[in-house]
Amino acid sequence: MVLNKRIALAAILSTTTFSGLEPAQAKSAADIFAELSPSVWVVNAVHTDTNTVAQGSAVVIGPRRLVTACHVVNGASAVTVTHSKAQIQVAILRTTSDPNPEQDMCVLTTVEDIGAPAVTVAPISTVKVGNTVYAIGSPLGLELTLTNGIISALRTDDAGVVRSIQASAAVTHGSSGGGLFDDQGRLIGVTVAAASETSEALNFALPAQALIDLPERRELALDSWHELLVQNGIKFGADGNAVPSGFAVISDLSKLPKVGPAKDLQTAYQQFLLKAHPRAFVVTSDAQWGTVTSTEALTAILGQCQQRKVQCALYAVDDSVVWNGH
């Protein structure tokens, strides 16, 4: 990966504050709310294809950066974050998603400074079952709702790595992407799910520690993505961007190859244009198409084409049309 892309990745969370210290003294719920409420925002994601607006929450982790749940913003044509009467636009093409598809965690970049303090992220080693926790979010659009509870369980994978935090602090629709905080006001988790609308004591958050090594994991994933594309004939310039073929500009729908119903193909390509980087649009000689955003997904599609004995072609990569028209 070229130097400027490494610098950009390192800057994603460079201003986020991390804490490895054990908590010294618990704060009151009132103090925690007063301290953290400026840093928890409402997310509004507009989906023009379904004419709907998805709503969630987000937590400020740095200047112009907030963390939220990916499922709130995935596929949106426009995203804003609001706090009281303030509203700020999100640069959706600069959204940084966790390379692990099981980690429903995205970092949003706003087009202007948020003007709110970044929260402190606590390592998962300080999170213990039975600890008091506080959830702040916007359930059902009710901005800055505070609930409290305890850590009910730490759910681990086969290797013993904590993958989710189960807590009794009540959350519901609209809370996704909000913060789960310890009694020091440190962010320990990003709320992603409630078990059901009738079971408010069974809720889950992703460990916020994933934010600590996100730039490094993201960089490794992009290196793998870059290598696979090179193996499949894509050339990259010194700036790290795919070299355009000159066949068409990225937004020109009229030049799309005739591999199926034009309307369906255009709709799928418009969805591709809404995806953050990395992204690629693939077409096949047996009239299939789709967007891929990971090395694993692209590898799978190329393998399927080989099994079906059809041709796979990369039409566009990131912001460049790389297809040569054949």
N, C-alpha and C positions, 0 to 999 in steps of 0.2 A: 504494500500500500504506500502511496506517495506521502511525503512528509506533511503536506498541508492537511490531508485527511486525518492523519494521526493527531495533529494538533487540534483539529476541530472536535474529534472524538474525546480527547482528553479534557476539553473545555466544557463538555456537557454538564459535568457535575463538579467542576473545579471549585465552585464557591459553596457547595453544600457542606454543612457542618456535621461532623461525625463525632460521637462520644463513646469512649471505651471505658469510662469510669463507672463504678457502681454508684447508684443513687445515694446521696447523703441524707436527705430529709424529704419526706413526702410533702407535696403541695396540696392545698385545698382545691376542691373542684372549681370554686369561684376564681382562684388565682390562675389555675390552668386555663380556664376559658378566657379570662382577660388577656392572658399572654398569647394564646394560640389563635383566637378568633380572627385576627387580621390576616392570618396565613392560610385559612381554609376558604376556598372559593366554590362557586357553583359553575358547573360545566354545561353548556348548551350546544348540542351537536345536531346540525341540520342535515337531514337526509332527503335530498330532492327526489330520489327515485321512488321513495315511498311516501313523500310529503309528510314526514314526521320529524319531530324534534326529540332526541334522546337527552335525558338530563342525568347528571351525576355530580360528583364532587371532585375536588382536586386540592392538593396541599403544596404550598410554595416551598421549593427546595433550593432556590437560588434566584439571582436577578433574571427575570424573564423566563423562569422555568418552574413548572409545576409537575407533580406526579399524579397520575390518575389511573383508573382501570381501563385497559385497552378497549374492552367491549363497549364502553360508552362512546368512543370516538371513531371506532373502525367503520370505514365506508362513508364517513360524513363528508359533505361538500363544503361545509363551513363550520367552524367551531369558535365559540367565544367563551370567556370566563367572566363571571360577574361577582361583585361583592358590594352589597348595599346598592348604591346608585352607580357604581363604577362598572364599566364594561370594556373589556380589552379583547382584541382579535388574536386568535391563535394561528400561527403559520403552520398549517396542517402538513405541508410537505416536509417540514422539519421535525415532525414527530419521531421520537426515538422509542422503538418498542424493544422489549427484552427479546434476545435471540432465542430463548427457550419458550416455545409456544405454550407451555403449561404455566408460564409466568405472565399472568394477565396484567402486566404493568407497563405503562407508557409514560414517557417524559414529554410534556408539551412545551413548546417554545412560543412565547408571545411576541408580537411585533413591536411592543414597547415595554418599558420597565413596569413591573407590577407595583412597585412601591410598598411592598410588604416584606417583613423579615422572613428569612429562610428558617425552617424548623431544624432542630438537631436530630440526627438519626442515631438510634441506639443499636448496637450489635445484638444479634439474636442470643448471644451467650448470657445477656443480662435479663432475658425474658424467662420467667419461671411460672409454672402452673400455680395458681392461687394469687398471683400478683393483681393488684387493682389496676384497672385500665379505663380509659375514657375514649369514646368515639365521638368525633365531630364531623358532621356532614350535612347533607340537605335531603333528608328522607321526604319523598313526595313533594320535593321542591321547597320544603320548609327550611330556609337558609339558617345555617349556624345552630343546628340542633345538637345539644350535648347529652349524651347518655353515659352511664357508667356500669361497670360489672367487674368480672375477674377473668383471668386467663383460665379457660376450662381444660384445655389440652394443647399440646404441641404435636401436630401430625407430621410424621417423618416418612421418608422413603426407605427402601431396603438398605440403603447405605447409612441410615441414621441421620440424614440431613433434614432439617426442619423445612417442610414445604408450605405449611399453612399454620396459622395461629387460630385456634378455636376460642372464642370469647363469648361471654354472656351479655356484653354491652349491646343494647338493642340497635339494630339497623334495619332498613327496608329499602325499597326501590328509591333511587335518588341518592342513596348513601354511597354507592359504588364509587371508588376512587378517593373517598374521604380518609381521614387519618384515625388510626388507633394509637393512642398515646399512653405512656406509663405515667406513674404518679409524680414524675419529675417533669412531665411535659415533653418528653422525647418521643419522636415518631418510632414506633416499633412495628407497625404494619399498615398496609394499604387495604382498605376494605374492598372485598370483591363479591361476597355472596352472603345471603341469608338462606337457611335451610328451607324455609317456607314462610308465607305471610302470617301463619298462625303460630310459628315457633320462633319468637323474637329472641329467645335465650340461646339459640344455636346459630352462631354467625362466624364468618371466616374472613381472615385477612392474610395477605401475602407478607412475608417478612420484609421489612424495609431494608434490611441489610443487603438485599439484592442490589440496592442502589449504589452501594459502596464499590462493588466491582463491576458494575454495569459497563463503564467505558471499556475496560479490558476485555470483557466477554463479547461486547459488541464489535470490537476491533478484530478479534479472532474470527468471528462469524463473517465479517466483511472480507477478510483476507481469503477465507474459504470460498465465498461467493465469487470473488474476483478471479481466483484461480480456475474455478469451474467454467466461467464465461470465456476465459482465455483459451481453455481447452476446446471450446466449441466455436472458436473462430472470431471472438469479439476482441477488438483492439482498443486499447486505452491510451489516452494522451498523457502528457506530463502532469496535467492537472488532476489526474485520476478519473476523469470522465470518459465514458464510452465514446469512441470516435464515430460520428454520424456517417451514414452511407451516402447521404445527399439525396436519397430517394424522396423524402418528405420531411416536413417539420413535425415535431412531436404532437402538435394539436390538430393536425389536418386529418379529419375523419374520412375525407373523400378518397384518400390514397390507400385505405385499408385493403388488404388482399381479399378477393372474392372467394372465400372459403366456406360460405354459409349465408343464411339470411342476413342481409345488410343491416337491418334494424337491430337485430339481436347482437351482431358483432359490434356495432357502434356503441350500443349500451354497455357491453362488457368493456370496451376500450375506454369509455368515459369513466367507468369505475376504476380502471387501471390508472388513469390520470389523477385520481384523487388519492392514490396510495403514496405513502412516504417512501423514501429510498431506504433500502435497495428494492428495486422492482423490475420485473421483466414481463413482457407480453409475448405469449407463445401462440403460434398458429400451427396447425397440422394439415397434411395433405388429405386427410379424411374428414375435413370440415369440423374440426374442434378447435377451441381456443380458450385462453384463460390467463389470469395474472398469477405470477409466483413471486414470493418475497423472501424466499430462503433457499439455501443450498439444497436442503433436504427435499423441498417441494420441486425444484427444478430437476434434480436427479431422478426423482420419481417419474416425472412427466417424460423425460428423455428415455427412461427405461421402458415405460409403457409404449412409447412410439416404436422402440426397437422390437418389443414383443408383438405389436400389431403389424410390424413391417411397413410402417408409413414414415413419411418425412416430417420432422419437427423443425420449425424455423423460429428463431428469435426475431420478432418484428421490432421491438423497442426495448431498450435498457435504460432505466432511470429517465433522463431527459433527452435521449437520443434515439432516433429511428435508425436501426442498424441493418434492417432488411434491404437487400439490393433489388428487389422486385421479381425475383425468380423463386 
